Amino acid sequence: MTQGRSIRLFLVDGTPNGLLTAEIMNWTGHVLTGPRSKLSELVQRPECGRTGIYFLVGTDPDGDLRPLVYIGESDDVGTRLKQHNRPEDKGGKDFWEKVCLVTSKDQNLTKAHVKFLESLLIQNAGAMGRCKLANGTAHEYIGLPESDRADMAFFMEQIRTVLPVLGLDFLRSTAKLSPSQKQGACTPAQPDTNQSGELENPRLKMEVRKHNIVAFAQELDGEFVVLEGSLARGEWIDLKHSYRHLYKQLCDEGVLMDDGNGFKRFTRDYGFTSPSPAAAIVAGRAANGRVDWKIEATGQTYADWQDQQVSAAAAQPEDTEPTW
């Protein structure tokens, strides 16, 4: 069973679109985030005078659908942010619309710590593939003692926990598949069931029979993950639909590759926000994922299965207070 966690959020100026702080119980880290329009207020905060890590987040001017992110470190984060805000900044970082900085409440982070942490975060963001990095290659910092490296690895995991709560998803882990799905998309999976024998997180199947396209997926950790080896249409045919940009991006990134038979094939598991974009990429056109995806074991549509789960949960008797 997954252990719950508490994150304390504070709206500094009382508005949801202003400055926001976040802290996790028993973690020395402190997170401060806000829009670029609030930078003059943000740099006056005491956190900005400390050693820390910062993230500049914005829209990619080249049209990539993922956010463009720059990860940096400084002994004085406030001074560095002022430099990035200047029109004459030559670093190509004028794209950013939001800033997030992470410091330590006990002020024990040193320059060596944040350099090592910066390197870890750049590597992790690149591996997750959820953003386009404005950084170059991450540098290796091996001079940090082993105990400090372990501390920074833990510090990074806390950052990865809290940032998605603030709407910054680029460090979030990719959903992990169960052992039955790791056999590959073309291998029949054993249905996962709970103690009542009901299907739990089942594998789904989508077919475009006219074109002999078959794909498999599973909903994991809030994402709709199409499995490696699944097929997709060889080209996008609905030129007016916005998902054509996503299809092109997946081809450019190598997530979709020609299989030599006129199809595209998923080279790795890929998580979508919902069933419909996943179905659209498979079909090469607009699609209703809630209907097109079906439970592999039963043939039931995803929509019907989900409705069945909700109805079953609603029918459960409510817990009653004990009488003494």
Summary of the structure (lengths in Angstrom):
residues: 324
radius of gyration: 22.9
end to end distance: 30.1
largest distance: 72.4
contacts: 927
relative contact order: 0.09
helix: 31%
strand: 24%
